[in-house]
């Protein structure tokens, strides 16, 4: 395998760019570099400046490249689509001009990617991780969301960027039935999947089985780990997904319940080539340990073969 391990601003608690407790973006880039990473995601829209020169200079200073940009927003509502289209254009215009690296041999699609995540629905946020009780979209609403995703993926494609759909705890693409519908309803020549091991487990989907099942559609991967004792507690609480993260449900890779040696062996057997991004969502007020945490996760993955 030829794999590059990257990281993302969510490891510093950066999920809502309006959160007043976020560390400065230059600190995140600096600490990612200090932890030994070469690639990093852009983070949620509005966190890093939409300024090619400013971001390029800071990436170069830290010997980093951008692996992906993200739309993390309501993909369902019709009234939100004009804003999302503008996000897509702005992100794609930026990431296509930022430092990149050559693709790996046999990598399906070159970086950077545009990661598409549905988010922003209280009724699903409180039901994260509960496939039996979470409300589902009506058929009309589902087709509406699919149409919106296709539109955003087409915008990315017009810039030469591969769109990847990320099933995410607390959004309307989370559970196995919804992932099945996504790969049925969205042509693979338009968009693939970004599977996230932590979100899969959180949502009652066994990561190894999901990687095997959806492998023909997987272009990009996120790695997380889960503290089983915290997970079992939050599953019995009425709690939003990021409130669970603030309680420490996501932990350093290698210290949780996910079987990463087995995941390594599977990806080796599948001959995965390309990029994997380490994530560990948290409350940004706890970002003081982020540097140590992302380094420990990176070192662990290196020890087991990644």
Backbone torsions as a table, in degrees:
resi	resn	phi	psi	omega
1	UNK	NA	145.9	171.1
2	UNK	-121.4	103.0	-172.9
3	UNK	-129.0	138.3	172.6
4	UNK	-109.2	126.9	179.5
5	UNK	-93.8	123.8	-177.1
6	UNK	-116.7	-179.0	176.7
7	UNK	-140.1	-177.5	-174.3
8	UNK	-148.7	154.1	-179.0
9	UNK	-60.0	-20.3	179.7
10	UNK	-62.6	-21.0	175.5
11	UNK	-64.5	-17.8	176.5
12	UNK	-103.6	12.9	179.4
13	UNK	84.0	16.2	-176.2
14	UNK	-91.2	97.4	174.1
15	UNK	-126.7	-37.7	176.1
16	UNK	-109.9	110.7	-176.7
17	UNK	-64.2	-12.1	179.2
18	UNK	-92.6	-3.0	179.5
19	UNK	-63.3	125.9	-175.4
20	UNK	-71.6	-9.6	-175.4
21	UNK	-99.3	7.3	-176.7
22	UNK	-66.7	140.7	170.6
23	UNK	-68.7	156.6	179.2
24	UNK	-65.6	144.2	-175.5
25	UNK	-60.6	-30.7	179.2
26	UNK	-68.8	-32.2	176.0
27	UNK	-65.3	-41.0	179.7
28	UNK	-61.7	-46.3	179.2
29	UNK	-63.2	-42.3	-179.1
30	UNK	-63.3	-44.7	-178.2
31	UNK	-71.8	-33.8	175.4
32	UNK	-60.1	-42.2	178.7
33	UNK	-66.8	-43.4	179.2
34	UNK	-61.4	-30.7	-179.4
35	UNK	-79.4	-4.5	175.1
36	UNK	101.1	8.9	179.0
37	UNK	-86.9	150.4	174.9
38	UNK	-110.6	-24.9	-179.1
39	UNK	-117.9	147.9	179.3
40	UNK	-148.5	150.0	174.2
41	UNK	-82.3	161.3	-179.6
42	UNK	-70.6	-27.2	-175.4
43	UNK	86.2	-177.5	-177.1
44	UNK	-63.7	148.5	-177.8
45	UNK	-56.7	126.8	178.6
46	UNK	102.4	-7.3	178.5
47	UNK	-81.4	-62.7	171.4
48	UNK	-77.9	146.5	178.9
49	UNK	-62.6	147.1	173.2
50	UNK	-87.5	66.9	-174.8
51	UNK	-141.2	107.5	-172.3
52	UNK	-58.9	-48.5	-175.2
53	UNK	-66.3	-44.4	-177.7
54	UNK	-63.3	-46.5	-178.4
55	UNK	-71.7	-39.9	178.6
56	UNK	-60.0	-43.1	-179.9
57	UNK	-61.6	-42.2	-177.7
58	UNK	-71.5	-37.4	175.5
59	UNK	-62.6	-45.5	-179.8
60	UNK	-62.2	-40.1	179.6
61	UNK	-59.5	-32.5	-177.2
62	UNK	-104.6	9.2	178.9
63	UNK	54.8	48.7	-178.0
64	UNK	-120.8	155.6	169.2
65	UNK	-126.2	161.6	179.0
66	UNK	-94.3	124.7	-179.6
67	UNK	-93.3	-25.9	-176.9
68	UNK	-166.0	154.9	165.3
69	UNK	-111.7	164.2	-173.3
70	UNK	-135.5	135.9	163.3
71	UNK	-104.9	112.4	-176.9
72	UNK	-120.6	89.6	-166.5
73	UNK	-164.6	176.3	178.7
74	UNK	-70.1	107.4	179.9
75	UNK	-92.4	-0.5	-174.4
76	UNK	-93.5	-47.8	-169.2
77	UNK	-69.4	132.2	179.0
78	UNK	-61.5	-40.5	-174.9
79	UNK	-68.6	-12.7	-179.6
80	UNK	-92.4	-6.8	-168.1
81	UNK	-71.9	-35.7	179.0
82	UNK	-61.7	-41.0	178.6
83	UNK	-66.0	-38.1	179.9
84	UNK	-68.6	-38.4	176.5
85	UNK	-60.9	-40.6	178.2
86	UNK	-65.9	-40.6	174.5
87	UNK	-56.2	-47.4	-177.2
88	UNK	-59.2	-46.1	179.0
89	UNK	-62.6	-46.7	-177.5
90	UNK	-63.3	-44.4	-179.9
91	UNK	-64.6	-46.3	-177.4
92	UNK	-66.0	-39.5	177.2
93	UNK	-61.4	-35.5	179.8
94	UNK	-74.3	-54.5	-170.0
95	UNK	-69.7	-24.1	177.1
96	UNK	-71.3	-15.6	-178.2
97	UNK	-106.9	0.8	-179.4
98	UNK	-92.3	163.1	-178.0
99	UNK	-55.4	134.6	-179.7
100	UNK	-129.7	170.8	173.9
101	UNK	-125.3	160.2	-179.7
102	UNK	-66.6	144.3	178.1
103	UNK	-65.2	154.0	176.0
104	UNK	-76.0	153.9	175.3
105	UNK	-60.6	133.5	-179.9
106	UNK	70.7	9.3	172.6
107	UNK	-68.0	135.2	-174.4
108	UNK	-63.9	-49.7	-178.2
109	UNK	-139.2	140.9	-179.6
110	UNK	-71.7	152.5	170.0
111	UNK	-73.9	162.9	-0.7
112	UNK	-83.6	158.0	176.8
113	UNK	-103.2	159.6	168.3
114	UNK	-111.1	109.8	-178.0
115	UNK	-87.4	125.7	-177.8
116	UNK	-108.9	120.2	-177.1
117	UNK	-130.5	124.9	173.4
118	UNK	-79.0	136.0	-177.2
119	UNK	-159.4	154.1	171.6
120	UNK	111.5	31.7	-177.6
121	UNK	-129.1	108.8	-176.2
122	UNK	-55.9	-40.3	-176.0
123	UNK	-64.6	-26.6	176.8
124	UNK	-92.4	-32.1	179.8
125	UNK	-59.7	-45.7	179.9
126	UNK	-71.7	-15.9	179.3
127	UNK	-100.8	8.6	-178.6
128	UNK	-55.6	132.2	178.6
129	UNK	84.8	3.8	-176.5
130	UNK	-124.1	79.1	-175.3
131	UNK	-63.3	-25.4	-175.9
132	UNK	-79.8	-21.5	-176.0
133	UNK	-118.0	-12.8	-177.7
134	UNK	-66.4	136.1	175.5
135	UNK	-67.7	150.9	177.7
136	UNK	-114.2	158.2	174.6
137	UNK	-69.5	148.5	169.3
138	UNK	-66.8	165.5	179.0
139	UNK	-59.7	-39.3	179.1
140	UNK	-64.7	-45.3	179.6
141	UNK	-64.8	-39.9	179.3
142	UNK	-61.1	-47.8	-179.4
143	UNK	-64.3	-32.8	175.5
144	UNK	-62.6	-47.2	178.8
145	UNK	-63.5	-42.5	179.6
146	UNK	-60.5	-41.9	178.1
147	UNK	-61.4	-41.4	179.1
148	UNK	-64.7	-42.6	179.2
149	UNK	-63.8	-43.2	178.1
150	UNK	-59.1	-39.6	-179.8
151	UNK	-64.9	-45.6	179.3
152	UNK	-65.2	-38.7	178.6
153	UNK	-65.4	-36.6	178.3
154	UNK	-67.5	-37.3	175.4
155	UNK	-61.7	-47.2	178.2
156	UNK	-58.7	-43.8	-178.5
157	UNK	-61.5	-32.9	179.6
158	UNK	-66.1	-20.0	176.5
159	UNK	-97.5	2.1	-175.7
160	UNK	78.4	22.3	-177.2
161	UNK	-108.9	137.3	178.6
162	UNK	-85.2	123.4	174.0
163	UNK	-85.6	137.3	177.3
164	UNK	-131.0	134.1	-176.6
165	UNK	-94.6	127.5	-174.0
166	UNK	-109.0	105.9	171.0
167	UNK	-61.5	130.3	-169.2
168	UNK	-137.0	130.8	177.7
169	UNK	-57.9	127.5	178.9
170	UNK	96.1	-2.4	175.5
171	UNK	-109.9	-179.9	-178.4
172	UNK	-86.8	4.7	165.8
173	UNK	-123.1	93.4	-175.1
174	UNK	-136.6	-50.7	-167.9
175	UNK	-93.5	168.6	-173.2
176	UNK	-57.6	-41.3	-179.6
177	UNK	-63.9	-32.7	-179.7
178	UNK	-76.7	-37.3	175.5
179	UNK	-64.7	-40.7	176.9
180	UNK	-56.5	-43.2	-178.5
181	UNK	-69.5	-35.6	178.6
182	UNK	-61.8	-48.9	-177.0
183	UNK	-71.4	-19.8	174.8
184	UNK	-79.3	-38.3	-168.9
185	UNK	-95.2	-16.7	-178.4
186	UNK	-115.8	116.9	-177.8
187	UNK	-59.5	138.2	-178.8
188	UNK	-64.9	-24.9	178.0
189	UNK	-71.5	-8.4	178.4
190	UNK	-102.5	-39.9	-178.3
191	UNK	-158.1	147.5	175.9
192	UNK	-111.5	-159.2	179.9
193	UNK	-114.4	146.7	163.3
194	UNK	-113.5	102.8	178.4
195	UNK	-86.8	140.8	-177.8
196	UNK	-120.6	116.2	-174.2
197	UNK	-59.6	-39.3	-178.8
198	UNK	-69.7	-42.4	178.7
199	UNK	-67.2	-36.7	176.8
200	UNK	-59.7	-50.9	-178.8
201	UNK	-61.8	-45.4	-179.8
202	UNK	-55.4	-34.1	-174.3
203	UNK	-96.2	19.1	175.4
204	UNK	69.0	32.6	176.4
205	UNK	-118.0	125.1	-178.9
206	UNK	-71.9	119.7	-172.6
207	UNK	-58.6	-43.3	-179.6
208	UNK	-61.7	-44.2	179.4
209	UNK	-64.0	-39.5	-179.6
210	UNK	-67.0	-40.8	178.6
211	UNK	-60.5	-41.5	177.8
212	UNK	-66.4	-45.8	-174.8
213	UNK	-64.6	-44.2	-172.7
214	UNK	-99.9	9.4	-172.7
215	UNK	-52.5	-40.4	-179.5
216	UNK	-60.3	-17.1	-176.2
217	UNK	-106.5	-2.8	-172.6
218	UNK	-86.7	123.0	177.5
219	UNK	-110.4	-21.7	-168.8
220	UNK	-156.7	151.2	-176.1
221	UNK	-131.7	146.3	168.0
222	UNK	-115.7	138.4	176.8
223	UNK	-112.5	132.1	170.1
224	UNK	-138.6	170.9	170.7
225	UNK	-134.0	158.9	-172.9
226	UNK	-126.3	130.6	173.6
227	UNK	-77.6	109.6	-171.6
228	UNK	-62.0	-38.3	-178.1
229	UNK	-66.1	-41.3	177.4
230	UNK	-67.5	-41.5	-179.9
231	UNK	-59.1	-46.1	-179.1
232	UNK	-63.2	-33.4	178.0
233	UNK	-70.2	-48.1	-174.8
234	UNK	-70.3	-22.8	176.5
235	UNK	-68.1	-15.7	177.9
236	UNK	-104.6	14.5	178.9
237	UNK	-120.5	154.2	169.8
238	UNK	-84.9	101.3	-167.1
239	UNK	-148.4	141.3	174.4
240	UNK	-74.8	158.3	-177.2
241	UNK	-59.3	-48.0	-176.6
242	UNK	-74.2	-18.4	170.1
243	UNK	-68.8	-36.9	175.1
244	UNK	-65.1	-38.7	177.5
245	UNK	-64.0	-38.8	178.5
246	UNK	-63.9	-25.4	177.2
247	UNK	-83.7	-3.5	175.2
248	UNK	95.4	24.0	-179.7
249	UNK	-64.1	-31.6	175.0
250	UNK	-93.7	128.3	-176.5
251	UNK	-124.2	179.9	178.5
252	UNK	-64.8	141.0	-178.2
253	UNK	-64.6	133.8	-176.6
254	UNK	97.5	-11.0	-179.4
255	UNK	-110.9	2.9	-178.3
256	UNK	-112.3	-154.2	-171.6
257	UNK	-93.7	-11.8	-177.5
258	UNK	-77.6	141.8	-174.0
259	UNK	-91.1	80.9	-175.2
260	UNK	-68.9	-31.9	172.7
261	UNK	-59.3	-38.3	177.0
262	UNK	-68.9	-38.6	177.3
263	UNK	-63.4	-40.4	177.2
264	UNK	-59.8	-47.1	-178.3
265	UNK	-63.2	-38.2	178.8
266	UNK	-66.1	-47.1	-178.9
267	UNK	-64.1	-33.8	176.2
268	UNK	-66.0	-42.9	178.9
269	UNK	-64.8	-33.4	179.5
270	UNK	-83.6	-6.5	179.5
271	UNK	59.7	47.4	177.3
272	UNK	-67.6	131.6	178.8
273	UNK	-126.3	132.0	174.5
274	UNK	134.5	-124.4	-163.2
275	UNK	-128.0	140.0	173.6
276	UNK	-132.9	131.3	-178.1
277	UNK	-110.9	126.0	177.2
278	UNK	-80.5	131.8	177.3
279	UNK	-135.3	151.8	175.3
280	UNK	-154.1	86.9	-177.8
281	UNK	-61.4	147.3	-177.9
282	UNK	-160.7	172.6	168.4
283	UNK	-73.6	128.6	-178.9
284	UNK	-60.9	-19.2	176.1
285	UNK	-69.2	-11.1	176.2
286	UNK	-106.5	21.6	-175.7
287	UNK	-77.7	-1.5	178.2
288	UNK	-63.0	-24.7	179.3
289	UNK	-97.4	2.9	-173.7
290	UNK	-60.5	-43.7	-179.2
291	UNK	-57.7	-49.6	179.2
292	UNK	-63.4	-41.3	-176.1
293	UNK	-65.2	-47.0	-177.7
294	UNK	-69.6	-28.8	176.2
295	UNK	-70.5	-42.1	178.5
296	UNK	-62.8	-42.4	177.7
297	UNK	-61.7	-44.3	-179.7
298	UNK	-64.4	-43.7	-178.9
299	UNK	-64.7	-38.8	178.7
300	UNK	-63.0	-46.9	-179.8
301	UNK	-61.5	-37.5	178.2
302	UNK	-64.2	-40.0	-178.8
303	UNK	-63.3	-32.1	-176.8
304	UNK	-93.2	3.1	172.5
305	UNK	124.2	-17.1	-178.0
306	UNK	-74.0	NA	NA
